[in-house]
Amino acid sequence: MNVTEINLPTNSNINYIFILKAILIIWIISSILALIFYFKKSISTIINISLSILGVFLVIGFAFIISYLISFNYSKNSQPINFSASSLVGSIPIIVLLLVLILIFVYIGVKFIPVNIKNDEKVDLDQSIGKMILELRFSDDIRGAIMKVYYDLSNTLKKHGIIEENYLTPREFENISINKIKIESKPFETIVNLFEEARYSLHPLNESHRKMAIEALEKIKKDLGDLK
């Protein structure tokens, strides 16, 4: 019976420790970038991203090592790949490009990864929106109350890391509701449209405007409470 014998290289041209160190350094840098862009999100999100990046680089590193071992056994007379530090000096532009790509992917990811709203945050959001509804319901100044609701809602969402900007356009509110917190965008659009009408129009606002704003807030409150 023929037994295939796998020979391990005995020369020092392939530096396994250096490869692992390179993986570790790039992983640390990538994790720092993830922390910078995801610091408003939950710690579990940051850990998952960091471990995913580590897994990718470990796979790449071990793929290099395995491919070298295979090529060594199939072609012992060929020159082995040099993984020493000096041989990688010329690869610095490639490494920089890799880090830039990671930075871009992390930045893009933060725009689309849903926000994980914890139970205690749900309670705080519920109380904040409930307070907005109460103030709007009993305010004598409908125009001012609607404008205050818009500002308060924006500040509340920013406080919980759901949005990054202070105030959003209708399109931005729609994107936030669809991509970030996975709830219906209509009540957000209603709040923004009422705010723009209150801010830029000259005609008086009436009870129908107050009712629309209250219904929109109640819908947002309910949808946020129903999130898993």
N, C-alpha and C positions, 0 to 999 in steps of 0.2 A: 504494500500500500504506500502510495506516494504522499508525503507530508510536506506541505508548503512551509518553508522556513522564512520567517520575516526577520531580516537583519536590521538592527538599529544603528544609525550612524554614530561613530565614536569620535568624529572630529568636533571642533568647537565652533564651526562656522554658523551653525544654527543655534541661536541663543534663546532657549525656551523661557528663561527667566526674564530676559529683556522683552519678549513678546507679551508676557503676562503683565509686566510693569507698564508697558505701553497701553495695554487694554485698561488697566486700572486707572492710569492718568486720564485717558480720554473719557472713561466712564465718570470719573469725578468731575471733570469739566462739564460734561453733558448734564450731570445731575444738578450742578450749580445753575446751569442755564435753565433747566426745568424748574428749579426752585424759584428763580427770578421771575419767570413768567406765570407760575402757578401758585405763588405765595398766598393768593387770596382764596385758593381752593382748599379742600380738605387735605389733611396730611396723608390720608390713604391714597389719594390721587397722585400726589407727588411720589410716594413710595412705589406705586405701581409703575409709573413712568420710568423712575430710576432703575428698577429691577428689569424692566423691559429693555432699556438701553444696554444694561450690563449683559443681559442674555444675548442680545444681538452681537455685541463685540466678542463675547466668549465663543459664540458659534463661528464668527469670522476668524478669530485667532486659532481655534482648534482646527478649522478647515485648512488654514495655512500649514499647520504642523502635519496634519494627516496627509495632505497633498504632497508635502515634502517627503514623508516616509514612503509613500507609494512610489514617487519618482526615484527615490534612492534605491529601492529594491528592484525596480525595473531597469534602471540605468546606473549601475555602480560606477561606471567609468566617466560619467558626465560630472561637470562641476556642480557641486551642491549650491543651493541658494544661500546667499549670505544674509543672515538676519541680524548681523551685529549693528551696534549703534552707528558706527561710521558709515555703513552701507546705506543707512536710512536718511542720511543728511539730505540727499537729493530728493527725498520724498516729502520734505517739509511742505512744499506748496500743495501736495495732495492731501496731507493731513489737515492743513488750514482750510482747504476747500471742503473737506469732510465735516469739520466743525461748523463751518458756515452753513452747510446744508442742514446739519442737525439743528442749528439755531433757527433756520427758516421753518423747518418742520414743527419744532416746538411752538414757535410763534403762531403758525397757522392752526395748530392743534388747539391752542387755548381759545380760539374763536368758535370752535365747534363742539368741544367736549361739554356735555351737559353738566350743570352745576348740581352738586350733591347737597341738597338742603337737609340739614339734620333736624331732628324733632324739636330741639330747643330753639333753633332758628325759626322753625315753623310757628312756634308759639309767639316769638317776638314779632314776626311778620304779621301774624294774625292780630296781635294787639295794636301794632302800628297802623295797619289798615283800618281796624275797627275805630281807632281814634280819629282817623281822617274822615270816616263816614259820619261819626258823631258831630265833628266840627262843621262838616258840610251841611248836615241836616238842619242844624240850628243857627247857622250864620245868617245875619241880615244882609250881608254883602255877597251875593251869589258870584259875581265876577271875581272878586278877590278870593273867595273860598275855593273856586275852581282852579285858579292859578296856584294857590297854596297847595292844593291836592297834588298837582303836577310836580311841583318842587319837592314836596314831602315824599311822594312815591319814588321819584328819582333818587333822592338821598337814601331812602330805605333800601332800595335795590342795590345801590352802590355799597352801602354799609355791609351787606351780606355777600358781597363779591359777585353778585349776579350781573352787574354792569360795571364798566370801568370809567366811562365818561360821566360827567355830572348830569347832563341833560341830553336826551336823545330825540332825533327826528322821528316822524311816524314810521318810516322805513326801518330805522334802527330798532325801534321798539318791536316791530314785527319780527325782525331777525332774532332779537333776544328771546321773544316768547316761543318762537319755533325751534331755534337751535340750542338755546341754553336751558330753559326750564320746561320745555315741552308742554306748554299750555296754549290755549287758544289766544290768537293775537287780537281778536276783535275788541275786547274791553280796553286793551292798551291803546289801540287806535282811537277809540272813543275818547279816552282821557286826553290824548294829545290834540285831537281835533277840537275838543271843547276848550282846551287851554289856548290854542291858537285863535279861536273865535273870541274868547274872553280878552285876550291880549291885544288883538289887532282890529277888532270890530268896534264900531261906535254905537251900535244899537244896544238897548238894554237886554240883559239876560233874565229869563223868567224861570218859573218853577219846573218847566219841562227840561231845561238845561240842568237844573239841580238833580232832577229825577234820573236823567241819563247818566250823570256822573256817579251818583250813588249806586245805581244798578251795575255800572262797570266795575266799581270798586268791590262790590259784593261778589261779582263773578270772579274777579282776580283772587279775592280772599278764599273763595270756595275752591278754585282750581289749585291754588298753592297748598291748601289743606289736604287735597285729595292725592297729592304727589306721594309716591311710594318712598 
